[in-house]
């Protein structure tokens, strides 16, 4: 079972970290399961970590960031939502998303 993190802790991470990656899922969502597998592959290839949350426990985040569906991948830079991904497509697509997101060029 995944360890749950509070919405307050998530907000704190978003505000304090230069780049923060939040994977939002629902337990009964098969697309979420497949999406997280692809995300795991890319995170190992690109050597980054991310935080996963079950949206059933974070209604306030759904409202704050207007999350439309699961899976949702929210990418934050300097405390601001930089990008949101709802269709993961494939590993190559996610790899390209993270090439851009993780680049140090601003």
Secondary structure, 3 states (H helix, E strand, C coil): CCCCCCHHHHHHHHHHCCEEEEEEECCCCHHHHHHHHHHHHHHHHHCCCCEEEEHHHCHHHHHHHCCCCCCEEEEEECCEEEEEECCCCCHHHHHHHHHHHHCCCC
